[in-house]
Each structure stands twice: as C-alpha cells, then as structure tokens.
Amino acid sequence: MTNADDASPPAQEVEALVRELEQAEAYEQRLRQIIVEARDQLAAGHTSVALSMLNEALSDIDAAADVVAPTDRQRSR
C-alpha cells in the first residue's frame, strides 16, 4: 500500500514552489537592504530620510501581499 505522503509532487508544483521561494528570498534581500540604508541615514542624522525609506518599505510590504502570503488565486495554480 502506498502512502500519499510518499508520492512525489508533480514537477510543475515543485517548479512553482522553487520560483516562489526564490521570489521570497529576493524580497527579503530588498527589505534587508532598505533597513541597512535607513540605518545609515539615521546614523548620519537624516531622520526624515530614514523614516521616508521605511514608510516606502511598508507600502511595498502591503502591496506585495502575494509574496508574503499567497492569495487564493495563486494557490489554485
């Protein structure tokens, strides 16, 4: 008897998961870079610039909900 967990997922599903992981990693790197740049701006005394950068990052996070948590449309693919 074959257990459902032992079956390999279809290649398309694996490829989609790999793409999603790569996108998430790139997204994380962009956010980390913004944090580093904002920290540098704070250290230089440019508080308003740092705040603007972080606000923009928050807007990007809100707009990128499909990267952070896939939408139902993405899950059905």
N, C-alpha and C positions, 0 to 999 in steps of 0.2 A: 504494500500500500504506500502511495506517495503522499507525503505531507505537503500542503500548499506552500508552506514556508520554504521548502526545499527547491521549489520551481524557480528557475531564473526569470527575472523580469524581461519583457521584450526589449530588444536593442534600442528601439525608439524611446522607450521610457528611460533607459539608462542614459542615453544621449541628452535627453531633456533635463534630467537631474544634474548631469555634469555641467550643462550650459547654465542652469540656474545657480549652481554652486560657484561657477566662475564669475557670474554677474554679481553675486553677493560678495565675493571676495574683492572684486574691483570697487564695488560700492563702499565696502569697509575701508579700503585704502584711501579713497577720495575723502571720506569723513575724517580719517586719521590725519590726512594732510591739512585739512581745514583747521583741525584742532591745533596742530603744530604751528600753523601760520597765525592763528588767533593768539596763541600763547606768546609768539614772538612780538605781535603787535602790543599785547598787554605789557610785556617786558620793556618795550620801547616807549610806553606811556600813552599809547594810542588806544585808549579805552573804547572810544566810539567806533573806531575801525574794527576792533575785535568784536564788539557787540553786533555790528552790521554783518560781519562774516558768519557769526554764529546764528544770527537770525536767518540768514540766507540758507545756511545748512539745515535749519529746522524746516524751512519751507521745502527744501529738496526732500527731506525725510517724509514730509506729509504727501508730497507729490509722487513719491516712489513707493507707495504702499504695496505695490505688486512685488517689489524686491524684498521688502521686509516681511510681508505676509501675503502670499499669492492670493489673488482674487479667485472667486469661484469659476470664472471663465477660464483662467489659466489652469486650474486643477482639472478641468474636464478635458483638456487636450491630451 
